[in-house]
Amino acid sequence: MALPRKLKNMNLFNDAESLVGEVAECTLPKIGRNMENFRGGGMNGPVAIDQGMSDDSIDFEWKVGGLNLTSIRQYGITSASGVLLRFAGAYQQDDTGAITAVEAVLRGRHEEIDMGTQKPGDDTEQTIKTKWTYYKLTVDGKVEVEIDVLAMKEIVNGVDRLEGQRKACGL
């Protein structure tokens, strides 16, 4: 029997600025597909046709305590990949004590900055929703997923799933 790897600690970097002591939580991106059912003649049921990434796949949400001016100053940045974020997490397996390093690197821009409720003496928190164009998930130094929407790259476990499409399109 093995116990699961659990997040024991983390940090978030915004354009290389460490948010240690400020970052409260991160919701790493979902990896989702947009599937459309197709049923043609001679088929006794539908087949889900892959139409690429789902719309909510490009979301990264994170929270910081207090007031974070860096994210506010990035709001409205014109480049679709103008903000660089890096999540670094330490996951530990309690039966063995082994640590697994997880890193997520994202480039994008902020869609929304929620300043939350402001009340003297209460905890204050900002929630930032970032839409990404680039995402790389690395576990213990091995790149598991790398997606570059603008460059039409989608690499999973070392296999570029869009290589054939880029070649067919002359890219």
C-alpha positions as CSV (number, residue, x, y, z in Angstrom):
1,M,0.0,0.0,0.0
2,A,1.2,3.5,-0.8
3,L,0.1,6.9,0.4
4,P,-0.6,9.7,-2.1
5,R,1.8,12.6,-2.7
6,K,0.4,15.6,-0.9
7,L,1.3,19.2,-1.3
8,K,3.3,20.2,1.7
9,N,4.6,23.6,0.6
10,M,4.7,25.9,-2.4
11,N,5.7,29.2,-3.8
12,L,4.6,31.3,-6.7
13,F,6.8,33.6,-8.8
14,N,5.4,36.5,-10.8
15,D,8.0,37.8,-13.3
16,A,10.7,36.3,-11.1
17,E,9.4,38.0,-8.0
18,S,9.0,35.5,-5.2
19,L,5.6,35.6,-3.5
20,V,6.7,33.4,-0.6
21,G,4.7,34.4,2.5
22,E,2.1,36.1,0.3
23,V,0.7,33.4,-2.0
24,A,-2.3,31.7,-0.4
25,E,-3.4,29.2,-3.0
26,C,-3.2,28.3,-6.7
27,T,-5.5,26.4,-8.9
28,L,-3.4,24.8,-11.6
29,P,-4.9,24.7,-15.1
30,K,-7.3,22.0,-16.1
31,I,-6.1,20.0,-19.1
32,G,-9.3,19.7,-21.1
33,R,-10.4,18.9,-24.6
34,N,-13.3,20.3,-26.6
35,M,-15.1,17.2,-27.8
36,E,-17.9,17.2,-30.3
37,N,-20.1,14.1,-30.9
38,F,-20.3,12.8,-34.5
39,R,-22.5,10.0,-35.7
40,G,-22.4,9.0,-39.3
41,G,-24.1,6.5,-41.4
42,G,-23.4,2.9,-40.4
43,M,-22.5,3.9,-36.9
44,N,-24.6,2.6,-34.0
45,G,-23.5,5.4,-31.7
46,P,-21.6,8.7,-31.6
47,V,-17.8,9.1,-31.5
48,A,-16.4,12.1,-29.6
49,I,-14.3,14.1,-32.1
50,D,-11.4,16.1,-30.6
51,Q,-11.7,19.7,-31.6
52,G,-8.6,20.9,-29.6
53,M,-8.3,22.4,-26.2
54,S,-11.4,23.4,-24.2
55,D,-12.1,27.0,-23.5
56,D,-11.6,26.7,-19.7
57,S,-8.3,25.0,-20.2
58,I,-6.5,28.3,-20.4
59,D,-7.4,29.4,-16.8
60,F,-5.0,29.8,-13.9
61,E,-6.4,31.2,-10.7
62,W,-4.2,32.3,-7.7
63,K,-4.7,34.2,-4.5
64,V,-2.3,36.4,-2.5
65,G,-2.8,37.9,0.9
66,G,-2.8,41.6,1.3
67,L,-2.1,44.0,-1.5
68,N,0.0,42.8,-4.5
69,L,0.9,45.8,-6.7
70,T,2.9,43.7,-9.2
71,S,-0.3,42.0,-10.5
72,I,-2.3,45.3,-10.5
73,R,0.4,46.9,-12.6
74,Q,0.3,44.1,-15.1
75,Y,-3.4,44.5,-15.6
76,G,-4.2,45.3,-19.2
77,I,-0.8,44.2,-20.5
78,T,-1.1,44.1,-24.3
79,S,0.9,41.0,-25.0
80,A,-1.1,37.7,-24.8
81,S,2.0,36.1,-23.1
82,G,3.2,39.2,-21.3
83,V,3.1,37.9,-17.7
84,L,5.4,35.0,-16.6
85,L,4.2,32.9,-13.6
86,R,6.0,30.0,-12.0
87,F,4.4,27.7,-9.4
88,A,6.9,25.5,-7.4
89,G,5.4,22.9,-5.2
90,A,6.8,20.2,-2.8
91,Y,4.7,17.1,-2.7
92,Q,5.5,14.5,-0.1
93,Q,4.5,10.9,0.2
94,D,4.0,10.2,3.9
95,D,4.8,6.4,3.8
96,T,8.3,6.9,2.3
97,G,9.0,10.6,3.0
98,A,9.9,11.1,-0.6
99,I,9.6,14.6,-2.0
100,T,8.3,15.2,-5.5
101,A,9.1,18.6,-7.1
102,V,6.3,20.0,-9.3
103,E,6.8,23.1,-11.4
104,A,4.2,24.8,-13.6
105,V,5.4,27.7,-15.8
106,L,2.8,29.8,-17.5
107,R,2.8,32.9,-19.7
108,G,-0.4,34.9,-20.3
109,R,-2.2,37.9,-19.0
110,H,-4.6,38.7,-16.2
111,E,-8.3,38.6,-17.0
112,E,-9.5,39.7,-13.6
113,I,-8.1,41.0,-10.3
114,D,-10.6,40.7,-7.5
115,M,-9.5,42.9,-4.5
116,G,-11.9,41.1,-2.2
117,T,-13.6,42.5,0.8
118,Q,-11.7,45.3,2.6
119,K,-12.5,45.5,6.3
120,P,-10.0,46.8,9.0
121,G,-8.8,44.0,11.2
122,D,-9.9,41.3,8.8
123,D,-7.8,39.2,6.4
124,T,-7.6,40.7,2.9
125,E,-6.9,38.7,-0.2
126,Q,-6.6,39.3,-3.9
127,T,-7.8,36.7,-6.4
128,I,-6.2,36.9,-9.8
129,K,-7.5,35.0,-12.9
130,T,-4.8,34.6,-15.5
131,K,-5.5,33.4,-19.1
132,W,-2.4,31.6,-20.3
133,T,-1.0,31.0,-23.8
134,Y,2.0,28.9,-22.7
135,Y,1.9,26.1,-20.0
136,K,4.7,23.7,-19.0
137,L,4.2,21.1,-16.2
138,T,7.5,19.5,-14.9
139,V,7.6,16.8,-12.3
140,D,10.9,15.9,-10.8
141,G,12.8,17.5,-13.7
142,K,10.8,15.7,-16.4
143,V,8.5,17.7,-18.7
144,E,5.1,16.0,-18.6
145,V,3.1,18.6,-20.5
146,E,4.1,21.6,-22.6
147,I,1.5,23.6,-24.5
148,D,2.3,26.7,-26.5
149,V,-1.0,27.9,-28.0
150,L,0.6,30.6,-30.2
151,A,3.3,28.2,-31.6
152,M,0.7,25.4,-32.1
153,K,2.6,23.0,-29.9
154,E,1.1,20.4,-27.6
155,I,3.7,18.0,-26.1
156,V,2.5,15.3,-23.7
157,N,5.0,12.8,-22.3
158,G,7.5,13.8,-25.0
159,V,5.1,13.4,-27.9
160,D,4.2,16.6,-29.9
161,R,0.5,15.9,-30.7
162,L,0.4,18.8,-33.2
163,E,3.6,18.1,-35.1
164,G,1.7,16.6,-38.0
165,Q,-0.8,19.4,-38.2
166,R,1.9,22.0,-38.2
167,K,3.7,20.2,-41.0
168,A,0.5,19.9,-43.0
169,C,-0.1,23.7,-42.5
170,G,3.4,24.5,-43.6
171,L,4.6,25.7,-40.2
